[in-house]
Structure formats: C-alpha cells, structure tokens
Amino acid sequence: MKAKRTAALVVALAMIFAVSGVAFAAIASPTGSTVAQTSPNVVSVQAAAIPEEAQAPLVETAEVFVAEVIGEDSVFEPLLAVNLTVEKTDSGMATITLNVAGVQAGDVVLVVIRKADGTTETVYATVLADGVIQLELEDFDGGDVVIGRVVPAVSTNVAGSAVEMPMTGGGSTAAPMALLLVGCLAAVAVCGKALVRAR
C-alpha cells in the first residue's frame, strides 16, 4: 500500500513538472536529427541552440521583411532557432536539408541568417515535404539561423467578414506562470500531506 502511494506521488510530481516545462517553451531548439542531408561539398554541419535574446532580433528582421516584401496581410511564425556551423571542401554553394517541425508542403518558409561577420540575410527555403526544407546558402560557414513560415494575418469567416487570427507569444506570461506555479505547489502540498497521513 505504501509503495502505491509513493508511486502515485512520484507520477503526480512528474506530470506537474512536465506541464510547467511545456509552458516555458520558446522557439524550438535543434535536435540531433535537425540536419537531414547535405550537398557533397559539405563535410559537416553542427547544430546548436541559440539563446532567446539572440533569437529576438532575427525574428524581428523576418517580421519586417514579411511586412515590407510580402505584405501586411501576412505574419512570420518562427519554428526553429539554431546556430549552424558548416565545414565545406570549397567556397561553392552549400545545400543543406533540415527537418523542421510545423512546416507543411506548400508553405512559404523564410530563413533569417546572422553570419559570423554580423551581417544578416533573409532567404527563402524550398519545402521538400511536410517537415523537410532545403536551404541553398552561398558564402556561409555558419551563424545563427531562425526558420519560420509565412502565414495569413487575417482570415475570412463564412459570413465574409475579416477575423483577426490570434497572435501567440506576444503577451505577458507572468500571471499565467505564477498561477501555474501556485497550482504546482498546492498539488505538491496535497500529495505530501496524503503521503504523511498514509504512514
């Protein structure tokens, strides 16, 4: 009986911390399978996470690009932020195929690159299939990269009137996070008291 209660407490705590971990997620970080394939002149590609403060200027660059080039009726939805280090055998164009969750066939995918010399470049990626994009990069040995898709900012409902799509990630998360933390602490206290009573 004691083992069941202890197991229940451990499972409850694991679930509580798993939920709070999801609540704090930002733009996706790279995984080991991010780089799917490269051109023959690419010897290796290393992918590493970049901090949130480094992501923000790249996302802002993409948003400005979308507004000025594509139009005000579209927005940039960031999907992956990664630092790529590319080792090549020559100075030719590097072709890199990446797995990016959230990309669908037919999407317009933008890639904002901040090179090691500090210059920023915005390029289009080719969507090969759901979750797979291809980049063709010239004069690129590495840098911070933010990949995202261009989505409509306004949708039309059945009646024909425009309905704004909700923006995510723009508002303050302090109040919901505080509420989540209080809920987690209350759950831990209740589970702890139940465990003490069971003894």
HELIX and SHEET records of a PDB file:
HELIX    1   1 LYS A    2  ALA A   23  1                                  22    
HELIX    2   2 GLU A   52  PHE A   65  1                                  14    
HELIX    3   3 VAL A   66  ILE A   70  3                                   5    
HELIX    4   4 ALA A  174  ALA A  198  1                                  25    
SHEET    1   A 8 VAL A  35  THR A  38  0                                        
SHEET    2   A 8 ALA A  94  ASN A  99 -1                                        
SHEET    3   A 8 VAL A 132  LEU A 137 -1                                        
SHEET    4   A 8 THR A 120  ALA A 129 -1                                        
SHEET    5   A 8 VAL A 108  LYS A 115 -1                                        
SHEET    6   A 8 GLY A 142  PRO A 152 -1                                        
SHEET    7   A 8 SER A  74  LYS A  88 -1                                        
SHEET    8   A 8 VAL A  42  ALA A  48 -1                                        
SHEET    1   B 2 VAL A 154  THR A 156  0                                        
SHEET    2   B 2 ALA A 162  GLU A 164 -1                                        
END                                                                             
